[in-house]
């Protein structure tokens, strides 16, 4: 509901070219004096499905989601490696914390 996407991001996400947006409603917004077009995401997605096929659009969405997850995962993997190095430098001995008792649910 109310989801929008800029022309630049729509081109990247759906593999469209700026001339393929003809016929779609848009708003012009300005950032630091630079105008750019904003489109309704569902209309852009429908146009992409019409031009490229539904399967191709779904594959592009999955590829973008995977890239986003990898971007989130990268710092976590680095932090994990750093912590493993700290443990290794400390001789590998880790004092385990006692297990917490589980609360019984009624």
N, CA, C and O atoms as CSV, one atom per row, in Angstrom:
chain,resi,resn,atom,element,x,y,z
A,1,UNK,N,N,0.843,-1.178,0.000
A,1,UNK,CA,C,0.000,0.000,0.000
A,1,UNK,C,C,0.888,1.241,0.000
A,1,UNK,O,O,1.655,1.467,0.936
A,2,UNK,N,N,0.779,2.027,-1.039
A,2,UNK,CA,C,1.534,3.259,-1.109
A,2,UNK,C,C,3.004,3.083,-1.415
A,2,UNK,O,O,3.766,4.044,-1.310
A,3,UNK,N,N,3.438,1.863,-1.799
A,3,UNK,CA,C,4.854,1.625,-2.073
A,3,UNK,C,C,5.234,2.303,-3.383
A,3,UNK,O,O,4.543,2.169,-4.392
A,4,UNK,N,N,6.346,3.034,-3.349
A,4,UNK,CA,C,6.836,3.714,-4.539
A,4,UNK,C,C,8.267,3.293,-4.805
A,4,UNK,O,O,8.935,2.715,-3.948
A,5,UNK,N,N,8.722,3.595,-6.012
A,5,UNK,CA,C,10.084,3.270,-6.408
A,5,UNK,C,C,10.558,4.341,-7.386
A,5,UNK,O,O,9.795,4.799,-8.237
A,6,UNK,N,N,11.801,4.728,-7.258
A,6,UNK,CA,C,12.343,5.723,-8.183
A,6,UNK,C,C,12.643,5.055,-9.520
A,6,UNK,O,O,12.760,3.834,-9.614
A,7,UNK,N,N,12.763,5.880,-10.541
A,7,UNK,CA,C,13.033,5.356,-11.876
A,7,UNK,C,C,14.365,4.614,-11.913
A,7,UNK,O,O,14.473,3.549,-12.520
A,8,UNK,N,N,15.373,5.181,-11.264
A,8,UNK,CA,C,16.706,4.560,-11.245
A,8,UNK,C,C,16.656,3.187,-10.578
A,8,UNK,O,O,17.200,2.218,-11.107
A,9,UNK,N,N,15.996,3.103,-9.402
A,9,UNK,CA,C,15.909,1.823,-8.704
A,9,UNK,C,C,15.059,0.817,-9.465
A,9,UNK,O,O,15.351,-0.379,-9.450
A,10,UNK,N,N,14.005,1.290,-10.134
A,10,UNK,CA,C,13.161,0.390,-10.924
A,10,UNK,C,C,13.955,-0.193,-12.089
A,10,UNK,O,O,13.807,-1.368,-12.428
A,11,UNK,N,N,14.798,0.638,-12.697
A,11,UNK,CA,C,15.636,0.142,-13.797
A,11,UNK,C,C,16.588,-0.933,-13.300
A,11,UNK,O,O,16.782,-1.949,-13.968
A,12,UNK,N,N,17.185,-0.718,-12.129
A,12,UNK,CA,C,18.119,-1.695,-11.569
A,12,UNK,C,C,17.402,-2.973,-11.144
A,12,UNK,O,O,17.868,-4.079,-11.419
A,13,UNK,N,N,16.271,-2.809,-10.474
A,13,UNK,CA,C,15.587,-3.971,-9.899
A,13,UNK,C,C,14.881,-4.823,-10.944
A,13,UNK,O,O,14.900,-6.051,-10.853
A,14,UNK,N,N,14.257,-4.189,-11.937
A,14,UNK,CA,C,13.447,-4.923,-12.899
A,14,UNK,C,C,14.079,-5.009,-14.285
A,14,UNK,O,O,13.510,-5.625,-15.186
A,15,UNK,N,N,15.248,-4.397,-14.464
A,15,UNK,CA,C,15.925,-4.477,-15.752
A,15,UNK,C,C,15.220,-3.728,-16.862
A,15,UNK,O,O,15.295,-4.129,-18.023
A,16,UNK,N,N,14.543,-2.659,-16.528
A,16,UNK,CA,C,13.851,-1.849,-17.517
A,16,UNK,C,C,14.728,-0.676,-17.938
A,16,UNK,O,O,15.703,-0.343,-17.263
A,17,UNK,N,N,14.374,-0.057,-19.051
A,17,UNK,CA,C,15.040,1.165,-19.487
A,17,UNK,C,C,14.077,2.325,-19.277
A,17,UNK,O,O,12.865,2.112,-19.253
A,18,UNK,N,N,14.582,3.546,-19.125
A,18,UNK,CA,C,13.698,4.690,-18.860
A,18,UNK,C,C,12.600,4.890,-19.901
A,18,UNK,O,O,11.515,5.355,-19.552
A,19,UNK,N,N,12.844,4.557,-21.159
A,19,UNK,CA,C,11.801,4.738,-22.179
A,19,UNK,C,C,10.668,3.720,-22.055
A,19,UNK,O,O,9.630,3.888,-22.695
A,20,UNK,N,N,10.838,2.675,-21.255
A,20,UNK,CA,C,9.781,1.677,-21.072
A,20,UNK,C,C,8.762,2.088,-20.017
A,20,UNK,O,O,7.800,1.357,-19.780
A,21,UNK,N,N,8.948,3.241,-19.378
A,21,UNK,CA,C,8.027,3.709,-18.349
A,21,UNK,C,C,6.885,4.541,-18.923
A,21,UNK,O,O,6.072,5.068,-18.164
A,22,UNK,N,N,6.806,4.669,-20.239
A,22,UNK,CA,C,5.753,5.482,-20.840
A,22,UNK,C,C,4.391,4.901,-20.500
A,22,UNK,O,O,4.188,3.688,-20.536
A,23,UNK,N,N,3.472,5.782,-20.172
A,23,UNK,CA,C,2.116,5.368,-19.838
A,23,UNK,C,C,1.892,5.135,-18.352
A,23,UNK,O,O,0.753,4.937,-17.929
A,24,UNK,N,N,2.941,5.154,-17.557
A,24,UNK,CA,C,2.794,4.959,-16.114
A,24,UNK,C,C,2.689,6.323,-15.419
A,24,UNK,O,O,3.349,7.286,-15.811
A,25,UNK,N,N,1.860,6.382,-14.396
A,25,UNK,CA,C,1.746,7.615,-13.618
A,25,UNK,C,C,2.992,7.791,-12.768
A,25,UNK,O,O,3.562,6.820,-12.269
A,26,UNK,N,N,3.410,9.043,-12.610
A,26,UNK,CA,C,4.589,9.315,-11.799
A,26,UNK,C,C,4.478,10.673,-11.136
A,26,UNK,O,O,3.670,11.513,-11.532
A,27,UNK,N,N,5.296,10.872,-10.128
A,27,UNK,CA,C,5.446,12.152,-9.463
A,27,UNK,C,C,6.888,12.575,-9.640
A,27,UNK,O,O,7.796,11.744,-9.674
A,28,UNK,N,N,7.088,13.879,-9.754
A,28,UNK,CA,C,8.450,14.398,-9.830
A,28,UNK,C,C,8.819,14.909,-8.448
A,28,UNK,O,O,8.106,15.730,-7.871
A,29,UNK,N,N,9.919,14.429,-7.927
A,29,UNK,CA,C,10.442,14.902,-6.646
A,29,UNK,C,C,11.813,15.515,-6.892
A,29,UNK,O,O,12.470,15.230,-7.893
A,30,UNK,N,N,12.227,16.361,-5.958
A,30,UNK,CA,C,13.499,17.051,-6.111
A,30,UNK,C,C,14.326,16.846,-4.855
A,30,UNK,O,O,13.836,17.017,-3.739
A,31,UNK,N,N,15.590,16.476,-5.051
A,31,UNK,CA,C,16.526,16.321,-3.950
A,31,UNK,C,C,17.778,17.124,-4.291
A,31,UNK,O,O,18.460,16.838,-5.275
A,32,UNK,N,N,18.070,18.116,-3.482
A,32,UNK,CA,C,19.232,18.984,-3.699
A,32,UNK,C,C,19.229,19.592,-5.099
A,32,UNK,O,O,20.275,19.728,-5.734
A,33,UNK,N,N,18.044,19.953,-5.562
A,33,UNK,CA,C,17.918,20.599,-6.863
A,33,UNK,C,C,17.876,19.652,-8.049
A,33,UNK,O,O,17.771,20.101,-9.190
A,34,UNK,N,N,17.955,18.349,-7.802
A,34,UNK,CA,C,17.939,17.356,-8.881
A,34,UNK,C,C,16.581,16.659,-8.934
A,34,UNK,O,O,16.209,15.964,-7.988
A,35,UNK,N,N,15.835,16.835,-10.028
A,35,UNK,CA,C,14.527,16.176,-10.132
A,35,UNK,C,C,14.672,14.687,-10.487
A,35,UNK,O,O,15.591,14.290,-11.203
A,36,UNK,N,N,13.750,13.886,-9.973
A,36,UNK,CA,C,13.706,12.469,-10.322
A,36,UNK,C,C,12.259,11.998,-10.251
A,36,UNK,O,O,11.448,12.569,-9.522
A,37,UNK,N,N,11.942,10.956,-11.008
A,37,UNK,CA,C,10.581,10.443,-11.090
A,37,UNK,C,C,10.366,9.321,-10.084
A,37,UNK,O,O,11.236,8.476,-9.871
A,38,UNK,N,N,9.186,9.332,-9.471
A,38,UNK,CA,C,8.764,8.288,-8.545
A,38,UNK,C,C,7.530,7.609,-9.144
A,38,UNK,O,O,6.583,8.276,-9.560
A,39,UNK,N,N,7.558,6.281,-9.180
A,39,UNK,CA,C,6.452,5.498,-9.730
A,39,UNK,C,C,5.839,4.627,-8.644
A,39,UNK,O,O,6.471,4.357,-7.623
A,40,UNK,N,N,4.605,4.190,-8.870
A,40,UNK,CA,C,3.961,3.238,-7.973
A,40,UNK,C,C,4.576,1.867,-8.268
A,40,UNK,O,O,4.571,1.404,-9.409
A,41,UNK,N,N,5.102,1.230,-7.223
A,41,UNK,CA,C,5.837,-0.024,-7.390
A,41,UNK,C,C,5.000,-1.104,-8.079
A,41,UNK,O,O,5.502,-1.806,-8.956
A,42,UNK,N,N,3.740,-1.243,-7.693
A,42,UNK,CA,C,2.912,-2.306,-8.276
A,42,UNK,C,C,2.701,-2.088,-9.778
A,42,UNK,O,O,2.628,-3.057,-10.534
A,43,UNK,N,N,2.604,-0.820,-10.223
A,43,UNK,CA,C,2.461,-0.540,-11.649
A,43,UNK,C,C,3.742,-0.872,-12.407
A,43,UNK,O,O,3.692,-1.416,-13.510
A,44,UNK,N,N,4.890,-0.544,-11.815
A,44,UNK,CA,C,6.170,-0.854,-12.455
A,44,UNK,C,C,6.347,-2.361,-12.552
A,44,UNK,O,O,6.800,-2.877,-13.573
A,45,UNK,N,N,5.986,-3.064,-11.478
A,45,UNK,CA,C,6.106,-4.526,-11.484
A,45,UNK,C,C,5.198,-5.140,-12.550
A,45,UNK,O,O,5.603,-6.069,-13.249
A,46,UNK,N,N,3.975,-4.628,-12.677
A,46,UNK,CA,C,3.055,-5.132,-13.695
A,46,UNK,C,C,3.604,-4.877,-15.102
A,46,UNK,O,O,3.499,-5.730,-15.984
A,47,UNK,N,N,4.188,-3.695,-15.298
A,47,UNK,CA,C,4.776,-3.357,-16.601
A,47,UNK,C,C,5.957,-4.280,-16.903
A,47,UNK,O,O,6.120,-4.732,-18.036
A,48,UNK,N,N,6.773,-4.558,-15.895
A,48,UNK,CA,C,7.918,-5.450,-16.087
A,48,UNK,C,C,7.449,-6.866,-16.425
A,48,UNK,O,O,8.034,-7.525,-17.284
A,49,UNK,N,N,6.399,-7.332,-15.755
A,49,UNK,CA,C,5.858,-8.665,-16.054
A,49,UNK,C,C,5.315,-8.725,-17.477
A,49,UNK,O,O,5.456,-9.735,-18.166
A,50,UNK,N,N,4.691,-7.623,-17.908
A,50,UNK,CA,C,4.154,-7.551,-19.260
A,50,UNK,C,C,5.284,-7.601,-20.299
A,50,UNK,O,O,5.165,-8.280,-21.319
A,51,UNK,N,N,6.364,-6.887,-20.033
A,51,UNK,CA,C,7.463,-6.803,-20.991
A,51,UNK,C,C,8.429,-7.982,-20.919
A,51,UNK,O,O,8.932,-8.429,-21.950
A,52,UNK,N,N,8.690,-8.486,-19.729
A,52,UNK,CA,C,9.741,-9.498,-19.552
A,52,UNK,C,C,9.218,-10.880,-19.162
A,52,UNK,O,O,9.968,-11.855,-19.212
A,53,UNK,N,N,7.958,-10.978,-18.778
A,53,UNK,CA,C,7.410,-12.255,-18.349
A,53,UNK,C,C,7.451,-12.387,-16.835
A,53,UNK,O,O,8.390,-11.921,-16.189
A,54,UNK,N,N,6.427,-13.025,-16.269
A,54,UNK,CA,C,6.287,-13.124,-14.813
A,54,UNK,C,C,7.441,-13.909,-14.184
A,54,UNK,O,O,7.933,-13.529,-13.121
A,55,UNK,N,N,7.871,-14.978,-14.813
A,55,UNK,CA,C,8.946,-15.803,-14.253
A,55,UNK,C,C,10.253,-15.040,-14.147
A,55,UNK,O,O,10.986,-15.176,-13.167
A,56,UNK,N,N,10.541,-14.240,-15.158
A,56,UNK,CA,C,11.781,-13.457,-15.162
A,56,UNK,C,C,11.751,-12.400,-14.059
A,56,UNK,O,O,12.764,-12.160,-13.403
A,57,UNK,N,N,10.596,-11.769,-13.853
A,57,UNK,CA,C,10.467,-10.747,-12.815
A,57,UNK,C,C,10.627,-11.380,-11.433
A,57,UNK,O,O,11.285,-10.805,-10.566
A,58,UNK,N,N,10.038,-12.546,-11.219
A,58,UNK,CA,C,10.175,-13.232,-9.935
A,58,UNK,C,C,11.633,-13.610,-9.680
A,58,UNK,O,O,12.112,-13.520,-8.550
A,59,UNK,N,N,12.337,-14.033,-10.730
A,59,UNK,CA,C,13.751,-14.378,-10.584
A,59,UNK,C,C,14.571,-13.139,-10.224
A,59,UNK,O,O,15.493,-13.220,-9.412
A,60,UNK,N,N,14.243,-12.005,-10.817
A,60,UNK,CA,C,14.950,-10.755,-10.507
A,60,UNK,C,C,14.704,-10.335,-9.067
A,60,UNK,O,O,15.619,-9.873,-8.385
A,61,UNK,N,N,13.457,-10.496,-8.598
A,61,UNK,CA,C,13.135,-10.147,-7.211
A,61,UNK,C,C,13.891,-11.050,-6.244
A,61,UNK,O,O,14.402,-10.587,-5.224
A,62,UNK,N,N,13.962,-12.347,-6.567
A,62,UNK,CA,C,14.685,-13.288,-5.710
A,62,UNK,C,C,16.175,-12.953,-5.693
A,62,UNK,O,O,16.820,-13.046,-4.649
A,63,UNK,N,N,16.721,-12.566,-6.837
A,63,UNK,CA,C,18.134,-12.205,-6.925
A,63,UNK,C,C,18.421,-10.972,-6.070
A,63,UNK,O,O,19.441,-10.917,-5.383
A,64,UNK,N,N,17.524,-9.983,-6.110
A,64,UNK,CA,C,17.708,-8.772,-5.309
A,64,UNK,C,C,17.614,-9.097,-3.819
A,64,UNK,O,O,18.403,-8.590,-3.023
A,65,UNK,N,N,16.655,-9.937,-3.441
A,65,UNK,CA,C,16.516,-10.317,-2.033
A,65,UNK,C,C,17.759,-11.065,-1.546
A,65,UNK,O,O,18.214,-10.852,-0.423
A,66,UNK,N,N,18.303,-11.936,-2.387
A,66,UNK,CA,C,19.515,-12.658,-2.030
A,66,UNK,C,C,20.696,-11.702,-1.850
A,66,UNK,O,O,21.495,-11.863,-0.928
A,67,UNK,N,N,20.802,-10.719,-2.724
A,67,UNK,CA,C,21.876,-9.733,-2.613
A,67,UNK,C,C,21.733,-8.934,-1.318
A,67,UNK,O,O,22.726,-8.647,-0.650
A,68,UNK,N,N,20.494,-8.577,-0.964
A,68,UNK,CA,C,20.260,-7.850,0.288
A,68,UNK,C,C,20.648,-8.696,1.502
A,68,UNK,O,O,21.249,-8.184,2.446
A,69,UNK,N,N,20.308,-9.982,1.480
A,69,UNK,CA,C,20.666,-10.871,2.584
A,69,UNK,C,C,22.177,-11.033,2.693
A,69,UNK,O,O,22.728,-11.043,3.793
A,70,UNK,N,N,22.842,-11.158,1.552
A,70,UNK,CA,C,24.298,-11.276,1.570
A,70,UNK,C,C,24.941,-10.012,2.130
A,70,UNK,O,O,25.951,-10.083,2.829
A,71,UNK,N,N,24.359,-8.862,1.824
A,71,UNK,CA,C,24.877,-7.600,2.347
A,71,UNK,C,C,24.744,-7.556,3.868
A,71,UNK,O,O,25.634,-7.054,4.555
A,72,UNK,N,N,23.633,-8.082,4.398
A,72,UNK,CA,C,23.424,-8.131,5.846
A,72,UNK,C,C,24.322,-9.178,6.498
A,72,UNK,O,O,24.765,-8.998,7.633
A,73,UNK,N,N,24.589,-10.252,5.796
A,73,UNK,CA,C,25.356,-11.365,6.339
A,73,UNK,C,C,26.855,-11.069,6.429
A,73,UNK,O,O,27.532,-11.571,7.326
A,74,UNK,N,N,27.370,-10.267,5.514
A,74,UNK,CA,C,28.804,-9.999,5.454
A,74,UNK,C,C,29.385,-9.472,6.767
A,74,UNK,O,O,30.387,-10.015,7.233
A,75,UNK,N,N,28.799,-8.431,7.391
A,75,UNK,CA,C,29.378,-7.962,8.656
A,75,UNK,C,C,29.258,-8.993,9.781
A,75,UNK,O,O,30.110,-9.046,10.668
A,76,UNK,N,N,28.209,-9.806,9.747
A,76,UNK,CA,C,28.053,-10.840,10.778
A,76,UNK,C,C,29.149,-11.898,10.653
A,76,UNK,O,O,29.694,-12.349,11.661
A,77,UNK,N,N,29.472,-12.292,9.429
A,77,UNK,CA,C,30.526,-13.282,9.226
A,77,UNK,C,C,31.881,-12.724,9.637
A,77,UNK,O,O,32.712,-13.446,10.187
A,78,UNK,N,N,32.106,-11.432,9.370
A,78,UNK,CA,C,33.363,-10.805,9.795
A,78,UNK,C,C,33.443,-10.776,11.313
A,78,UNK,O,O,34.493,-11.078,11.880
A,79,UNK,N,N,32.354,-10.419,11.976
A,79,UNK,CA,C,32.327,-10.379,13.441
A,79,UNK,C,C,32.570,-11.775,14.013
A,79,UNK,O,O,33.274,-11.924,15.012
A,80,UNK,N,N,31.984,-12.804,13.375
A,80,UNK,CA,C,32.182,-14.181,13.819
A,80,UNK,C,C,33.658,-14.564,13.726
A,80,UNK,O,O,34.210,-15.158,14.652
A,81,UNK,N,N,34.291,-14.223,12.606
A,81,UNK,CA,C,35.707,-14.531,12.425
A,81,UNK,C,C,36.556,-13.803,13.461
A,81,UNK,O,O,37.505,-14.377,13.993
A,82,UNK,N,N,36.226,-12.546,13.753
A,82,UNK,CA,C,36.957,-11.781,14.762
A,82,UNK,C,C,36.844,-12.431,16.140
A,82,UNK,O,O,37.829,-12.532,16.872
A,83,UNK,N,N,35.640,-12.867,16.483
A,83,UNK,CA,C,35.430,-13.512,17.779
A,83,UNK,C,C,36.167,-14.841,17.865
A,83,UNK,O,O,36.702,-15.193,18.916
A,84,UNK,N,N,36.193,-15.584,16.752
A,84,UNK,CA,C,36.934,-16.850,16.737
A,84,UNK,C,C,38.426,-16.604,16.927
A,84,UNK,O,O,39.102,-17.394,17.585
A,85,UNK,N,N,38.945,-15.521,16.361
A,85,UNK,CA,C,40.352,-15.162,16.546
A,85,UNK,C,C,40.639,-14.817,18.001
A,85,UNK,O,O,41.680,-15.199,18.536
A,86,UNK,N,N,39.726,-14.098,18.644
A,86,UNK,CA,C,39.892,-13.747,20.055
A,86,UNK,C,C,39.919,-15.007,20.905
A,86,UNK,O,O,40.728,-15.119,21.826
A,87,UNK,N,N,39.051,-15.941,20.606
A,87,UNK,CA,C,39.000,-17.204,21.353
A,87,UNK,C,C,40.291,-17.986,21.134
A,87,UNK,O,O,40.864,-18.534,22.076
A,88,UNK,N,N,40.742,-18.032,19.885
A,88,UNK,CA,C,41.973,-18.756,19.565
A,88,UNK,C,C,43.174,-18.124,20.285
A,88,UNK,O,O,44.038,-18.839,20.793
A,89,UNK,N,N,43.227,-16.800,20.327
A,89,UNK,CA,C,44.318,-16.096,20.986
A,89,UNK,C,C,44.304,-16.325,22.496
A,89,UNK,O,O,45.348,-16.283,23.147
A,90,UNK,N,N,43.117,-16.568,23.048
A,90,UNK,CA,C,42.991,-16.798,24.483
A,90,UNK,C,C,43.263,-18.255,24.849
A,90,UNK,O,O,43.064,-18.648,25.998
A,91,UNK,N,N,43.699,-19.031,23.922
A,91,UNK,CA,C,44.020,-20.420,24.202
A,91,UNK,C,C,42.875,-21.369,23.920
A,91,UNK,O,O,42.977,-22.568,24.179
A,92,UNK,N,N,41.812,-20.849,23.405
A,92,UNK,CA,C,40.686,-21.695,23.038
A,92,UNK,C,C,39.824,-22.143,24.187
A,92,UNK,O,O,38.851,-22.870,23.983
A,93,UNK,N,N,40.158,-21.724,25.395
A,93,UNK,CA,C,39.351,-22.135,26.537
A,93,UNK,C,C,38.213,-21.146,26.759
A,93,UNK,O,O,38.420,-19.941,26.906
A,94,UNK,N,N,37.043,-21.683,26.777
A,94,UNK,CA,C,35.863,-20.863,27.015
A,94,UNK,C,C,35.121,-21.466,28.192
A,94,UNK,O,O,34.835,-22.663,28.219
A,95,UNK,N,N,34.821,-20.643,29.137
A,95,UNK,CA,C,34.043,-21.117,30.282
A,95,UNK,C,C,32.574,-21.015,29.896
A,95,UNK,O,O,32.052,-19.935,29.621
A,96,UNK,N,N,31.935,-22.158,29.884
A,96,UNK,CA,C,30.532,-22.203,29.500
A,96,UNK,C,C,29.665,-21.599,30.599
A,96,UNK,O,O,29.911,-21.795,31.789
A,97,UNK,N,N,28.661,-20.872,30.176
A,97,UNK,CA,C,27.697,-20.361,31.146
A,97,UNK,C,C,26.739,-21.490,31.493
A,97,UNK,O,O,26.418,-22.317,30.639
A,98,UNK,N,N,26.278,-21.531,32.743
A,98,UNK,CA,C,25.326,-22.578,33.107
A,98,UNK,C,C,24.028,-22.388,32.324
A,98,UNK,O,O,23.621,-21.271,32.004
A,99,UNK,N,N,23.396,-23.526,32.030
A,99,UNK,CA,C,22.141,-23.457,31.288
A,99,UNK,C,C,21.074,-22.796,32.133
A,99,UNK,O,O,20.970,-23.028,33.337
A,100,UNK,N,N,20.293,-21.974,31.480
A,100,UNK,CA,C,19.196,-21.323,32.187
A,100,UNK,C,C,18.038,-22.299,32.260
A,100,UNK,O,O,17.789,-23.067,31.331
A,101,UNK,N,N,17.340,-22.256,33.378
A,101,UNK,CA,C,16.194,-23.138,33.541
A,101,UNK,C,C,15.052,-22.611,32.697
A,101,UNK,O,O,14.799,-21.408,32.629
A,102,UNK,N,N,14.383,-23.530,32.067
A,102,UNK,CA,C,13.233,-23.157,31.241
A,102,UNK,C,C,12.009,-22.991,32.130
A,102,UNK,O,O,11.758,-23.771,33.049
A,103,UNK,N,N,11.272,-21.959,31.820
A,103,UNK,CA,C,10.033,-21.745,32.587
A,103,UNK,C,C,8.945,-22.665,32.061
A,103,UNK,O,O,8.829,-22.913,30.860
A,104,UNK,N,N,8.167,-23.153,32.983
A,104,UNK,CA,C,7.049,-24.007,32.573
A,104,UNK,C,C,5.888,-23.112,32.179
A,104,UNK,O,O,5.578,-22.132,32.856
A,105,UNK,N,N,5.259,-23.466,31.079
A,105,UNK,CA,C,4.095,-22.706,30.628
A,105,UNK,C,C,2.843,-23.450,31.057
A,105,UNK,O,O,2.784,-24.679,31.070
A,106,UNK,N,N,1.881,-22.676,31.396
A,106,UNK,CA,C,0.624,-23.284,31.868
A,106,UNK,C,C,-0.330,-23.506,30.739
A,106,UNK,O,O,-1.434,-24.007,30.953
